[in-house]
Structure formats: C-alpha cells, structure tokens
Amino acid sequence: MRTRLAWRTGYYALFWCVGAAAQSVPVPAVNAKVVAFTRTGNLFWVVSSLCLLAIPALFVIFGWGARLRTLCRRVALGKWFWTIALMAASYTLATGLLLLPLAFARFSWLQGYVPGPKGHTTSQWLVEQLGTLLIEVVVALLVAWLPYWLLARSPGRWWLWSGVMLSPVVPFILVLQPFWISPFTSQYRPLQDTVLLGEMTLMAQRCGVDHAEIFIGGDSYQVAGLGPTKRILLGTRYAEEFSPAQLRFLMGHELGHNVNGDNWKAWGAISLGLTAVLWLVNGLGTAAIRRWHPRFGFSALSDPASLPLIVFFLLAFMTLLTPLNMLWSRHIEHEADRFGLELTHENRAAALMFAGFERTYLESPEPGWFGLVTRWNHPPGAERIRFANDYHPWVEGKPLVYGHECRMP
C-alpha cells in the first residue's frame, strides 16, 4: 500500500513538473533599445556620482566652505549652534539646487519607464523635488550640530560616539519617511479592490502580521516601518498593470522582508557601516587638513567649514561600498522572492511579471557586470525568471526554507 501511495505521489509530482516545464516563462531576448537604455543608465550613475563628489571637493579646494562658514557666523551673530545649523542648511540647499538640472535630465529620460504614476508633469516633478529638498534642509538643521558637538568634546572618539548616537535616528527615519514624509511627495491611497485586500490581509495574518496597512502609490514596492508599525506600499503602475496573482506574489515578497526582519538588518548594517566610515573620515580628514589647511581655510575638523570635506569623504566611501551593498541587497531580495513563492505558489505569475519588466520599464534581464555592481539592488530579471520557473519544493516533497515562519498553503 505504501509503495503504491509513494508511486502515485511521485507520478503526480512528475506530471506537475512536466506541466510546469511546459508553462515555463522564457527569458526575453535583450533588444537594442534595452541595451541603449541600460548603458544610458550606467552613464547617469557615473555622472551623478562624479557630480556628488565634485561639489564638496570644489567647496573645499577653493575655500568656499570657509567663506560660507564666515557668512553663516555673521548671520548667526557668532552663536555656535546657529552657525552650524545655517552652514548645514545652506550647503544642503546649494547642493540640491546644483544637482537639480541633472535630476531633471534623468526625469526626462526616464519618463514613462519607471513604475511611478503615468503622465507625471514637469511641475509635479518640480514640486516633489523641492519638497524633498526642503525636508533635507530641515533634517540638516536638526542633526548637523551633533557631530560637531562631539568633535569639540571628544576629538579622538567623536566618530564612535556619533555612530552610537546617530544609530537610533536610522529606525526613526525608517518609520518617519514612509509614514509622514513620503505622503508629502507622493500620493498614496488604500487598496480599493476589497477581494484582493481581503486575500492579502489573510496572507499577512498567516505570517503573524495582524495590522498591516496596504497602500497604492509612489514608484516602488516596499515594506515600511519597524515593530508594530507596518505599511506595505505597492507602486501605482504595479497596482494598475499587474494581475491579482502578481500582486499576491508581491505581497508575499514584502511579507518575506517583514518576517525576515530585513529592516532590522538594514538598521544594524547602516549603523555599523556609518561608524566605520566616520572612523575613516576622521583619519583621512585630519590628515588632509594637516597638509592643505591654508588652501582649505580651516585648521580643524571641528570647524563648521569642514562640512564639505566630511561630506566628500562620506560620499566617496559610500560609493566604494556600493558593490558590496548591491550584493547584499540582491541576496535579501532573492530570499524575499523565495518567501513569496513558498507563501503564494504564484510561480508563473511571478515569472511573467519579471519578464514584463523589460517591455514595460526597459529593465534589462541581463544588465552586465557594471550594472550589477552599481545599480542592481534586485537580482537581474533572467535570474528571477529562472528561479520562479524552477522553484517548487512543495511539489517535489522537499522542505520549505520558510515553512516555520507562516502557515504555508
């Protein structure tokens, strides 16, 4: 009897696998338009990175930082806190305005090929950009004084205390940004499809998430918040163009981030990385000031005029760490794909969605090594399609990797 049962189980599994193979979604061929789009994106990344580094470098080399500090000190009537606050705010504003033409060129080039709202006008884009810049200026006003206060009191260990004291700011931003800041720059609305909403709510409850909020808006899909605050955001065009099965998979993908604690992992990685980078900034910044302080116009890292120098080294190290960051992010996203498939079994819907990224968003399924190390924070489309085609352990009688995390089907 057991032999017959095992034979039947194997027979049905084989039958399912043959059917699944017949329905496998092929990796789309990369056409010339997609190749050109990818190369242009790589070029934009290079130009943007160089501009981000060039602006603080010019402020330092030509002594503009020292002149700006002198002006801010005069306006602040010599008060230490307001000198730093005005310095940080004015430098942030100047940088944002200088980068605005490049951002507009990128917006014009990407228009229609990003998963955001269709028909986004230039005036809407400009309002969003200026709103985001205003928020950055306010954050600079509120936060910039802390490293300088620590520099004045602990010149040798300021980088360590800065990392420790700024660490709680990271989860605050992870909650603040999607819940209070994003609604100022993007429109969000609750998911209107009551049937789909009910299905997604039940999926979340099966994974122990009882109060997940599901919203439509913005240009991406992500899980936001920490602890009891959970918000799952589905990009506007995703919600409009994808099938219910694909949206269920996306929901499962995002629940994977939530159940795996990826936001907590991001908090730890950002905090440790920030502390390490500040240590390098301290060493190299001090050495640079010691050698070129007459040109810079300041002789200590604790001088507010050093802000562009600190920003330069921070951005330089962050750029150098980009390949490692992309590699780690792709691993996290791959595991979220795995979780979504185990939770929903929507293999074909997921593979069709990934294949559609090339047609709808000109996303290359095989972007090449440069795109992978600089811009691809998700696995490339070809890899995701093959994985969705081939991954079905529930049919093969194999254990689920995340079977203990949720009540799986």
Residue pairs with C-beta under 8 A, 6 or more apart in sequence:
9 397
13 395
13 396
13 397
16 392
16 395
17 392
17 395
17 396
20 347
20 348
20 389
20 392
20 395
23 348
24 351
24 389
25 348
25 351
25 352
25 354
25 355
25 385
25 388
25 389
26 355
26 385
27 355
27 365
27 366
27 381
27 382
27 385
27 386
28 355
28 358
28 359
28 365
28 381
30 358
30 364
30 365
30 366
33 362
34 358
34 362
34 363
34 364
35 364
37 113
37 362
37 364
38 362
38 364
38 367
38 368
38 371
40 109
41 371
41 375
42 370
42 371
42 374
42 375
44 105
44 106
44 109
45 374
45 375
47 102
48 99
48 102
48 106
49 319
51 98
51 99
51 102
52 99
52 315
52 319
53 312
53 315
53 316
53 319
55 95
55 98
55 99
55 308
56 95
56 308
56 309
56 311
56 312
56 315
57 308
57 312
58 64
59 65
59 68
59 91
59 308
60 296
60 308
60 309
60 312
61 295
61 296
63 295
63 296
63 297
64 308
65 91
65 296
65 297
65 298
65 305
65 306
65 307
65 308
65 309
66 296
66 297
66 298
66 305
67 297
68 87
68 90
68 91
68 305
69 83
69 87
69 298
69 303
69 304
69 305
72 82
72 83
72 86
72 87
72 90
72 304
73 83
73 304
75 82
75 86
76 82
76 83
76 85
76 86
81 145
83 304
84 144
84 145
84 148
84 304
85 140
85 141
85 144
85 145
87 144
87 304
87 305
87 307
88 140
88 141
88 143
88 144
88 145
88 307
89 137
89 138
89 140
89 141
91 140
91 307
91 308
91 311
92 133
92 136
92 137
92 140
93 133
93 137
96 133
96 136
96 137
97 133
100 129
103 129
104 122
104 125
107 122
107 125
111 120
112 118
113 360
113 361
113 362
114 219
114 361
115 219
115 220
115 235
115 236
115 237
115 238
115 360
115 361
116 186
116 218
116 219
116 235
116 236
116 237
117 187
117 219
117 236
117 237
118 236
118 237
128 185
128 186
131 184
131 185
132 185
135 181
135 184
143 166
143 169
144 307
146 162
146 165
146 166
147 158
147 162
147 278
147 310
148 302
148 304
150 158
150 161
150 162
150 165
151 158
151 301
151 302
152 302
154 161
155 301
155 302
158 278
158 282
159 275
159 278
159 279
159 281
159 282
160 275
160 278
160 279
162 275
162 278
163 271
163 272
163 274
163 275
163 278
164 275
166 271
166 274
167 267
167 271
167 274
170 266
170 267
170 270
170 271
171 226
171 263
171 267
174 224
174 225
174 226
174 263
174 266
174 267
175 224
175 225
175 226
175 229
177 224
178 222
178 224
178 225
178 231
178 233
179 224
179 225
179 229
179 231
182 188
182 217
182 218
182 233
186 217
186 218
186 219
187 217
188 215
188 216
188 217
188 218
188 233
189 215
189 216
189 217
190 197
190 213
190 214
190 215
190 216
191 197
191 200
191 214
191 215
191 216
191 234
191 239
192 216
193 244
195 244
196 244
196 247
196 248
197 214
199 244
199 248
200 212
200 214
200 232
200 247
200 248
200 251
201 212
201 214
203 248
203 251
203 252
203 255
203 343
203 344
204 210
204 212
204 232
204 251
204 255
206 343
206 406
206 407
206 408
207 255
207 258
207 259
207 343
207 405
207 406
207 407
208 259
208 406
209 230
209 255
209 258
209 259
211 228
211 230
212 230
212 231
212 232
212 258
213 230
213 231
213 232
214 231
214 232
214 234
214 251
215 231
215 232
215 233
215 234
216 233
216 234
216 235
216 236
216 239
217 233
217 235
217 236
218 233
218 235
218 236
219 235
219 236
219 237
220 233
220 235
221 232
221 233
221 234
221 235
221 238
221 250
221 253
221 254
222 232
222 233
222 254
222 257
223 230
223 231
223 232
223 233
223 254
223 255
223 257
223 258
223 262
223 263
224 230
224 231
224 232
224 233
225 231
225 263
226 263
226 264
226 267
230 258
232 251
232 254
232 255
232 258
234 247
234 250
234 251
237 360
238 247
238 250
239 247
241 360
242 250
242 353
243 349
245 344
245 346
245 349
246 346
246 349
246 350
246 352
246 353
248 344
248 346
248 349
249 340
249 341
249 344
249 346
249 349
249 350
249 353
250 340
250 353
251 340
251 344
252 339
252 340
252 341
252 342
252 343
252 344
252 346
253 336
253 337
253 339
253 340
254 336
255 339
255 340
255 343
255 406
256 335
256 336
256 337
256 338
256 339
256 340
256 343
256 402
257 263
257 332
257 336
259 339
259 402
259 405
259 406
260 332
260 335
260 336
260 339
260 405
262 332
262 336
265 332
269 328
273 321
277 313
277 314
277 317
277 318
277 321
278 314
280 313
280 317
281 310
281 313
281 314
281 317
282 301
284 313
285 301
285 306
285 309
285 310
285 313
286 301
288 296
288 309
289 296
289 298
289 299
289 300
289 301
289 306
289 309
293 299
296 305
296 306
296 309
297 305
298 305
298 306
300 306
301 309
301 310
322 373
322 374
323 373
323 374
325 377
326 372
326 373
326 374
326 375
326 376
326 377
327 373
329 377
329 378
330 372
330 376
330 377
330 378
330 379
333 377
333 378
333 379
334 379
334 383
334 384
334 387
337 350
337 379
337 384
337 387
337 388
338 387
338 391
338 401
338 402
339 401
339 402
339 405
340 346
340 350
341 347
341 350
341 388
341 391
341 392
342 393
342 394
342 400
342 401
342 402
342 403
342 408
343 402
343 406
343 408
343 409
344 409
345 392
345 394
345 409
347 388
347 389
347 391
347 392
348 388
350 384
350 388
351 384
351 385
351 388
351 389
354 365
354 381
354 384
354 385
354 388
355 365
355 381
355 385
357 363
357 365
357 381
358 364
358 365
358 381
363 381
364 371
364 380
364 381
365 380
365 381
365 382
365 385
366 380
366 381
366 382
367 375
367 376
367 380
372 380
378 384
379 387
393 399
393 400
393 401
394 400
394 408
394 409
400 408
402 408
